[in-house]
Amino acid sequence: MSNDGHRQRLKARFAGTGGAGVADYELLELALTFAIPRRDVKPLAKQLLARFGSLAGVLSAPVEDLANVAGLGPSSIMLLQVLQQLAVRMKRASLQGKPLLADRLTLLDYLYTRFATSTREECVVLYLNAQLVLLAEITLFTGSQTQLAASPRDIIKQALTHHASGLVLAHNHPQGSPQPSVQDVQFTAQLQQAAAALDLTLHDHLIIGAEAHYSFKGAGKL
């Protein structure tokens, strides 16, 4: 009963403030009650924050790491994945209808969130119209942990399908450093050449590392 009373008080405080009146561990605790309804999850919430450093760290933790946390089962792990996807899609929605390159911080924030849980390299292409508004986002390939597998032909084909005027290529380096490999540089040059042949603009190729990013345009290579 005492645990039930604690939960009711926490829910009431959340409802009364819209969430602004609860601490991070309490917010995580409240979320976990929906997946673990019959157990005190306050210690688990605090354990997760201590292990992953922050709410963002918890929500972006790879499934493999979450599975090693005692007390987290399939339902609670899925809940955290759902919350992560909600965050990604909310950020993606914030890009809709706006010139994508007008606010690069918003774009980078989205890409960091998008790749946060990826343990393998992924290639994402953002297709834009002439006003730089997002038309579509396509995940073309998932490669190995150290090498991206993609084809300029496939990327250009999707651009034509979506009637795009330009594109932004992005992929992650899950091991940390965003510095481009020789293959990344060669691939970018090939894609730029293929795009230009069809009057398409490759606006940038962004590589997202663990704590930093690399922009081919910012480096003067586009």
C-alpha positions as CSV (number, residue, x, y, z in Angstrom):
1,M,0.0,0.0,0.0
2,S,2.8,2.4,0.8
3,N,4.2,2.0,-2.7
4,D,0.8,2.6,-4.2
5,G,0.5,5.7,-2.1
6,H,3.9,6.9,-3.4
7,R,2.9,6.3,-7.0
8,Q,-0.4,8.2,-6.6
9,R,1.4,11.2,-5.0
10,L,3.9,11.2,-7.8
11,K,1.2,11.0,-10.5
12,A,-0.7,13.8,-8.8
13,R,2.4,16.0,-8.7
14,F,3.1,15.3,-12.3
15,A,-0.5,16.1,-13.3
16,G,-0.5,19.3,-11.2
17,T,2.6,20.6,-12.9
18,G,2.6,19.0,-16.3
19,G,5.8,17.2,-15.4
20,A,7.8,20.4,-14.5
21,G,7.6,19.6,-10.8
22,V,9.3,16.2,-10.9
23,A,12.9,15.3,-10.9
24,D,14.5,13.3,-13.7
25,Y,14.6,10.1,-11.7
26,E,11.0,10.6,-10.8
27,L,10.0,11.1,-14.4
28,L,11.8,7.9,-15.4
29,E,10.3,6.1,-12.4
30,L,6.8,7.2,-13.5
31,A,7.4,6.0,-17.0
32,L,8.7,2.6,-15.8
33,T,5.5,2.0,-13.7
34,F,3.6,1.5,-16.9
35,A,5.9,-1.4,-17.8
36,I,6.5,-2.7,-14.3
37,P,3.2,-2.0,-12.4
38,R,3.7,-4.1,-9.3
39,R,7.2,-3.2,-8.1
40,D,8.9,-0.2,-6.6
41,V,11.0,1.1,-9.5
42,K,12.5,4.2,-7.9
43,P,15.8,2.3,-7.2
44,L,15.8,1.1,-10.8
45,A,15.3,4.6,-12.2
46,K,18.1,5.9,-10.1
47,Q,20.3,3.0,-11.1
48,L,19.7,3.7,-14.8
49,L,20.5,7.4,-14.4
50,A,23.7,6.6,-12.6
51,R,24.8,4.1,-15.2
52,F,24.0,6.1,-18.3
53,G,24.6,9.6,-16.9
54,S,21.3,11.3,-17.8
55,L,17.8,10.9,-19.1
56,A,19.2,11.4,-22.6
57,G,21.8,8.7,-21.9
58,V,19.1,6.2,-20.7
59,L,16.8,6.9,-23.7
60,S,19.6,6.6,-26.2
61,A,21.2,3.5,-24.6
62,P,21.6,0.5,-27.0
63,V,19.3,-2.4,-26.4
64,E,22.3,-4.6,-25.6
65,D,23.3,-2.3,-22.7
66,L,19.8,-2.0,-21.4
67,A,19.5,-5.8,-21.4
68,N,22.5,-6.0,-19.0
69,V,20.7,-3.9,-16.3
70,A,19.2,-6.0,-13.6
71,G,15.5,-5.4,-13.2
72,L,14.8,-4.4,-16.8
73,G,12.8,-6.9,-18.8
74,P,11.6,-7.0,-22.4
75,S,8.5,-4.8,-21.6
76,S,10.5,-2.1,-19.9
77,I,13.2,-2.1,-22.5
78,M,10.6,-1.8,-25.2
79,L,9.1,1.1,-23.3
80,L,12.4,3.0,-23.4
81,Q,12.7,2.2,-27.1
82,V,9.3,3.6,-27.7
83,L,10.2,6.8,-25.8
84,Q,13.4,7.1,-27.9
85,Q,11.4,6.8,-31.1
86,L,8.9,9.3,-30.0
87,A,11.7,11.8,-29.4
88,V,13.2,11.0,-32.9
89,R,9.9,11.5,-34.6
90,M,9.1,14.6,-32.7
91,K,12.4,16.1,-33.9
92,R,11.8,14.9,-37.4
93,A,8.3,16.5,-37.4
94,S,9.9,19.8,-36.3
95,L,11.8,19.8,-39.6
96,Q,8.7,19.4,-41.8
97,G,7.7,22.4,-43.8
98,K,10.8,24.4,-42.8
99,P,14.0,25.1,-44.9
100,L,16.2,22.3,-43.6
101,L,19.5,24.2,-43.8
102,A,18.2,27.4,-42.3
103,D,18.8,26.1,-38.8
104,R,21.8,23.7,-38.8
105,L,21.6,23.3,-35.1
106,T,18.1,21.8,-35.4
107,L,19.3,19.5,-38.1
108,L,22.3,18.4,-36.1
109,D,20.2,17.9,-33.0
110,Y,17.9,15.7,-35.0
111,L,20.8,13.6,-36.4
112,Y,22.4,13.1,-33.1
113,T,19.1,11.9,-31.7
114,R,18.5,9.8,-34.8
115,F,21.9,7.9,-34.5
116,A,22.0,7.8,-30.7
117,T,21.2,4.1,-30.3
118,S,23.0,2.9,-33.5
119,T,25.8,0.5,-32.9
120,R,26.4,0.0,-36.6
121,E,26.9,2.5,-39.4
122,E,23.7,3.7,-41.0
123,C,23.3,5.9,-44.1
124,V,20.4,8.3,-44.1
125,V,19.5,10.6,-46.9
126,L,17.3,13.7,-46.5
127,Y,15.7,14.8,-49.8
128,L,14.9,18.4,-50.2
129,N,12.9,20.5,-52.7
130,A,14.1,23.8,-54.2
131,Q,13.1,25.7,-51.1
132,L,15.2,23.3,-49.0
133,V,12.1,21.9,-47.3
134,L,12.3,18.2,-46.3
135,L,10.5,15.9,-48.7
136,A,11.5,12.5,-47.4
137,E,14.1,10.8,-45.2
138,I,15.3,7.4,-46.4
139,T,17.5,5.0,-44.5
140,L,19.2,3.3,-47.5
141,F,21.7,1.0,-45.9
142,T,22.9,-0.3,-42.6
143,G,26.5,-1.4,-42.8
144,S,29.1,-3.0,-40.6
145,Q,30.6,-1.3,-37.5
146,T,33.5,0.1,-39.5
147,Q,32.4,0.3,-43.1
148,L,29.5,1.9,-44.8
149,A,27.8,0.1,-47.7
150,A,26.0,2.4,-50.1
151,S,25.6,3.2,-53.8
152,P,25.4,6.7,-55.4
153,R,23.1,5.2,-58.0
154,D,20.6,4.1,-55.3
155,I,20.7,7.5,-53.6
156,I,20.1,9.4,-56.9
157,K,17.3,7.0,-57.9
158,Q,15.4,7.8,-54.7
159,A,15.9,11.5,-55.4
160,L,14.2,11.2,-58.7
161,T,11.4,9.2,-57.1
162,H,10.7,12.0,-54.6
163,H,11.2,14.8,-57.2
164,A,13.9,16.3,-55.1
165,S,16.1,19.2,-56.1
166,G,18.8,18.4,-53.5
167,L,19.9,16.2,-50.7
168,V,21.8,15.9,-47.5
169,L,23.7,12.7,-46.8
170,A,24.4,11.7,-43.2
171,H,25.9,8.7,-41.6
172,N,27.3,7.8,-38.2
173,H,30.6,6.6,-36.9
174,P,29.5,4.6,-33.8
175,Q,33.0,4.0,-32.7
176,G,33.5,7.8,-31.9
177,S,35.6,9.9,-34.3
178,P,33.6,11.7,-37.0
179,Q,36.7,12.1,-39.2
180,P,36.0,10.8,-42.7
181,S,37.7,7.7,-44.0
182,V,39.3,7.5,-47.4
183,Q,36.2,5.6,-48.5
184,D,33.9,8.4,-47.2
185,V,35.8,11.0,-49.2
186,Q,35.7,8.9,-52.3
187,F,32.0,8.1,-51.9
188,T,31.2,11.8,-51.4
189,A,33.0,12.8,-54.6
190,Q,31.2,10.1,-56.5
191,L,27.8,11.1,-55.2
192,Q,28.5,14.8,-55.9
193,Q,29.4,14.0,-59.5
194,A,26.4,11.7,-60.0
195,A,24.1,14.4,-58.5
196,A,25.5,17.2,-60.6
197,A,25.0,15.2,-63.8
198,L,21.2,15.3,-63.1
199,D,21.2,18.9,-61.8
200,L,20.8,17.8,-58.2
201,T,22.6,19.5,-55.4
202,L,24.5,17.6,-52.7
203,H,24.2,20.2,-49.9
204,D,26.3,18.4,-47.4
205,H,27.6,15.1,-46.1
206,L,27.5,15.0,-42.3
207,I,29.2,12.3,-40.3
208,I,27.9,12.0,-36.7
209,G,30.4,10.8,-34.1
210,A,29.9,10.1,-30.4
211,E,30.4,13.7,-29.4
212,A,31.3,15.6,-32.5
213,H,30.4,15.8,-36.2
214,Y,32.2,16.4,-39.5
215,S,30.7,18.5,-42.3
216,F,32.1,18.1,-45.8
217,K,30.6,21.5,-46.7
218,G,32.0,23.1,-43.6
219,A,35.4,21.6,-44.4
220,G,35.3,23.1,-47.9
221,K,35.1,19.7,-49.6
222,L,31.7,20.4,-51.3
